[in-house]
Amino acid sequence: MQACIGLLVLAGALGAQSSSAADLPSLNVFFQKDRTFALSLADGTSVGTSSAPGTVIPAGTYRVNVDDTAQAVMQFHLAGPGVELITNMTFGEDAAQTLVETFQPNSTYTYRDDFQPSLVRFFSTSSTSISSGGSGGGTSTASTPTKILPAPTSPATSQDIVGSGVVSFRGTLAATVSAAGKLTLTTKGKPVSTLKAGLYTFTVHDDSARRGFSIQKVKSGAIDLTGVSYKGTHVKTVNLKAGQWMFYSPAARKQYFIVVR
């Protein structure tokens, strides 16, 4: 599966979902093959316009149903007061997800594909809230912001995202661990020395059962792209923030590169 973007340590699991979640009104998100997506209410009403404030819907708690049966390669990002939902559906490996989000009254929300950050759509909420049964009335409470990425599958094929914030996808990096344990990191066939801050997809070809491939920003925690006993190919997307970074294998020499704003 081709990797495109990703973002961020997106900590967070599915929003708090209760036994009554099935009774909540729905917002449906459909990924399309042409790398667009449609957002609509349960009755099919389209939600969102290219300019604020956009479509107005009742405030309250909704089930957000994400459908990627089209296996699109994109990243859905819905954000606004009390809400930050981000999912790439494991780049087509997950067909559907259901999440619970609470939209605050008199607020504006945006959604977009993080691969195409200039194409933003807007919708707003009214001053009235819907109840869990879908009728008017009731007062909704803020949900904990939800940031979602599907759990990795097998080590050889999983693709996940490390970092934080909404940033641009910069490209792909090729990392290797030779059978003898030598590490390389290149971009377009050239050794990495300086990169622009943003999201990068690392494709690691690891031929050693005794060495792994890790990256680390100076004075920050390490990110293990492959473990010391792993052999095979692994893909991970990482948000590289400005600063000095290194790549290395445990007990091996560290090699440095710079990430600039």
C-alpha positions as CSV (number, residue, x, y, z in Angstrom):
1,M,0.0,0.0,0.0
2,Q,1.4,3.4,-1.0
3,A,2.0,5.7,1.9
4,C,1.2,9.3,1.6
5,I,1.2,11.3,4.7
6,G,0.3,10.8,7.9
7,L,0.7,13.1,11.1
8,L,1.7,13.3,14.2
9,V,2.0,11.2,17.8
10,L,-1.7,11.2,17.6
11,A,-2.5,10.0,21.0
12,G,-6.1,9.4,21.6
13,A,-8.4,6.6,21.1
14,L,-11.9,6.5,20.0
15,G,-14.0,9.1,21.7
16,A,-16.0,8.1,24.7
17,Q,-18.7,5.9,23.2
18,S,-21.5,4.7,25.4
19,S,-24.2,2.0,25.0
20,S,-26.5,4.8,23.7
21,A,-24.1,5.7,20.9
22,A,-26.3,3.9,18.3
23,D,-29.1,6.4,19.2
24,L,-27.0,9.5,18.3
25,P,-27.5,11.4,15.0
26,S,-25.0,10.7,12.3
27,L,-22.5,12.6,10.2
28,N,-21.3,10.4,7.4
29,V,-17.9,10.9,5.7
30,F,-17.3,9.1,2.4
31,F,-13.8,8.9,0.9
32,Q,-13.7,9.1,-2.9
33,K,-11.3,7.6,-5.4
34,D,-10.5,11.1,-6.8
35,R,-9.2,12.1,-3.3
36,T,-12.2,14.1,-2.3
37,F,-14.7,13.3,0.4
38,A,-18.4,14.0,1.0
39,L,-19.7,14.9,4.5
40,S,-23.5,14.5,5.0
41,L,-26.2,14.1,7.5
42,A,-28.1,10.8,7.9
43,D,-30.8,12.1,5.5
44,G,-28.2,12.8,2.8
45,T,-28.0,16.6,3.3
46,S,-24.6,17.8,2.3
47,V,-22.6,19.5,5.0
48,G,-19.9,22.0,4.3
49,T,-19.1,24.8,1.8
50,S,-15.9,26.3,0.6
51,S,-16.4,29.5,2.6
52,A,-17.3,30.2,6.3
53,P,-19.7,29.9,8.0
54,G,-20.9,27.1,5.7
55,T,-23.8,24.8,6.3
56,V,-25.5,25.2,9.7
57,I,-26.4,22.0,11.7
58,P,-27.7,21.7,15.2
59,A,-25.1,21.6,17.9
60,G,-24.7,18.4,19.9
61,T,-23.2,14.9,20.0
62,Y,-23.0,12.9,16.8
63,R,-21.7,9.6,15.5
64,V,-19.1,10.4,12.8
65,N,-19.1,7.4,10.4
66,V,-16.1,7.3,8.1
67,D,-16.3,5.1,5.0
68,D,-13.3,4.3,3.0
69,T,-14.5,1.4,0.9
70,A,-13.1,3.3,-2.1
71,Q,-9.6,2.7,-0.6
72,A,-8.5,6.3,-1.1
73,V,-5.1,7.6,0.0
74,M,-5.9,10.7,2.0
75,Q,-6.2,12.0,5.5
76,F,-9.4,13.4,6.8
77,H,-9.0,16.2,9.3
78,L,-12.1,17.7,11.1
79,A,-11.4,20.5,13.6
80,G,-13.1,23.1,15.7
81,P,-14.0,23.9,19.3
82,G,-13.8,20.7,21.3
83,V,-13.1,18.6,18.3
84,E,-9.9,17.5,16.5
85,L,-10.5,14.2,14.5
86,I,-7.8,13.0,12.2
87,T,-7.8,9.7,10.4
88,N,-6.1,8.2,7.3
89,M,-8.0,4.8,7.6
90,T,-4.6,3.1,7.3
91,F,-4.5,4.3,3.7
92,G,-7.4,2.1,2.6
93,E,-6.8,-0.9,4.8
94,D,-9.7,0.1,7.1
95,A,-13.0,0.2,5.4
96,A,-15.0,2.0,8.2
97,Q,-14.7,3.7,11.6
98,T,-17.3,5.2,13.9
99,L,-16.4,7.9,16.3
100,V,-18.3,10.1,18.7
101,E,-17.8,13.9,18.7
102,T,-19.6,16.8,20.4
103,F,-20.0,20.0,18.4
104,Q,-20.4,23.2,20.4
105,P,-23.2,25.7,19.8
106,N,-22.5,28.8,17.6
107,S,-19.2,27.4,16.5
108,T,-17.5,27.0,13.1
109,Y,-15.7,23.7,12.1
110,T,-13.5,22.9,9.2
111,Y,-12.6,19.7,7.4
112,R,-10.1,18.9,4.7
113,D,-7.6,16.4,3.4
114,D,-4.2,17.1,5.0
115,F,-2.5,16.2,1.7
116,Q,-4.4,19.1,0.1
117,P,-4.4,21.7,3.0
118,S,-5.6,24.6,0.8
119,L,-8.9,22.9,0.1
120,V,-10.9,23.6,3.2
121,R,-14.6,23.3,3.8
122,F,-16.6,24.8,6.6
123,F,-19.8,24.2,8.5
124,S,-21.3,25.8,11.6
125,T,-23.6,24.9,14.5
126,S,-26.7,26.7,15.6
127,S,-27.5,28.0,19.0
128,T,-29.8,25.1,19.7
129,S,-28.7,21.5,20.4
130,I,-30.1,18.2,19.5
131,S,-30.8,15.4,22.0
132,S,-29.4,11.9,21.6
133,G,-32.7,11.0,20.0
134,G,-32.3,13.6,17.2
135,S,-35.0,16.0,18.3
136,G,-34.5,19.6,19.4
137,G,-33.6,20.7,22.9
138,G,-31.1,19.5,25.4
139,T,-27.7,20.8,26.2
140,S,-24.6,19.2,24.9
141,T,-21.3,19.1,26.7
142,A,-17.8,19.3,25.3
143,S,-16.1,16.1,24.3
144,T,-12.5,15.4,24.8
145,P,-10.7,16.3,21.5
146,T,-10.3,13.1,19.6
147,K,-7.3,12.3,17.4
148,I,-7.5,9.0,15.7
149,L,-5.2,6.9,13.6
150,P,-5.9,3.2,13.0
151,A,-3.8,0.8,14.9
152,P,-0.8,-0.7,13.0
153,T,-1.3,-4.1,11.4
154,S,1.7,-6.4,10.9
155,P,5.2,-5.0,11.4
156,A,6.0,-5.5,7.7
157,T,3.1,-3.6,6.4
158,S,1.9,-1.2,9.1
159,Q,1.9,2.5,8.4
160,D,1.5,5.0,11.3
161,I,2.2,8.6,12.0
162,V,4.3,10.2,14.7
163,G,4.3,13.9,15.6
164,S,1.7,16.6,16.3
165,G,0.0,19.5,14.6
166,V,-1.4,20.2,11.1
167,V,1.7,20.4,8.8
168,S,2.5,19.8,5.2
169,F,3.5,16.5,3.7
170,R,7.1,16.9,2.4
171,G,7.9,13.6,0.8
172,T,9.4,10.2,1.2
173,L,12.8,9.1,2.7
174,A,14.5,5.8,2.0
175,A,16.2,4.2,5.0
176,T,18.2,1.0,4.9
177,V,19.9,-1.4,7.4
178,S,22.3,-3.6,5.6
179,A,22.9,-7.2,6.6
180,A,26.2,-6.0,8.2
181,G,24.3,-3.4,10.2
182,K,25.2,-0.3,8.1
183,L,22.5,2.4,8.2
184,T,21.7,4.9,5.4
185,L,19.1,7.6,5.0
186,T,18.5,9.2,1.6
187,T,16.1,11.4,-0.3
188,K,15.9,11.1,-4.1
189,G,19.0,9.0,-4.0
190,K,21.1,11.5,-2.0
191,P,22.2,11.3,1.7
192,V,20.0,13.4,3.9
193,S,21.7,16.4,5.4
194,T,19.0,19.2,5.6
195,L,15.3,18.8,5.4
196,K,12.4,21.3,5.7
197,A,10.1,20.7,8.7
198,G,7.0,18.7,7.9
199,L,5.7,15.2,7.4
200,Y,7.9,12.5,5.9
201,T,7.2,8.9,5.1
202,F,10.1,6.7,6.0
203,T,10.4,3.4,4.0
204,V,12.9,1.2,5.9
205,H,14.5,-1.8,4.3
206,D,16.0,-3.7,7.2
207,D,18.2,-6.7,6.3
208,S,19.7,-7.2,9.7
209,A,18.3,-9.3,12.5
210,R,20.7,-7.6,15.0
211,R,20.3,-3.9,14.2
212,G,17.3,-1.6,14.0
213,F,16.7,1.9,12.7
214,S,15.8,4.7,15.1
215,I,15.5,8.4,14.7
216,Q,15.6,11.0,17.4
217,K,15.4,14.8,17.8
218,V,18.1,16.1,20.1
219,K,16.7,16.3,23.7
220,S,13.6,14.4,22.7
221,G,12.6,10.7,22.8
222,A,13.6,8.1,20.3
223,I,11.3,6.9,17.5
224,D,12.0,3.3,16.6
225,L,11.2,2.7,12.9
226,T,12.4,-1.0,13.1
227,G,13.4,-3.0,16.1
228,V,16.8,-4.8,16.6
229,S,15.4,-8.2,15.8
230,Y,13.2,-7.1,12.9
231,K,13.9,-8.0,9.2
232,G,11.8,-6.7,6.4
233,T,10.3,-3.5,5.1
234,H,8.4,-1.1,7.4
235,V,6.7,2.2,6.6
236,K,6.1,5.0,9.0
237,T,5.2,8.7,8.6
238,V,6.8,11.1,11.1
239,N,6.4,14.8,11.7
240,L,10.0,16.1,11.7
241,K,10.1,19.4,13.6
242,A,12.8,22.0,13.3
243,G,16.0,21.1,15.1
244,Q,18.9,18.7,15.0
245,W,18.0,15.0,14.4
246,M,20.0,11.8,14.4
247,F,19.4,8.3,13.0
248,Y,21.1,5.3,14.5
249,S,20.9,1.7,15.7
250,P,21.6,0.8,19.3
251,A,25.3,0.5,20.0
252,A,26.0,2.0,16.5
253,R,27.4,5.4,15.6
254,K,24.8,8.2,15.4
255,Q,24.5,10.2,12.2
256,Y,23.0,13.7,12.2
257,F,20.9,15.8,10.0
258,I,19.2,19.2,10.4
259,V,15.5,20.1,10.0
260,V,14.8,23.7,9.3
261,R,11.5,25.7,9.4
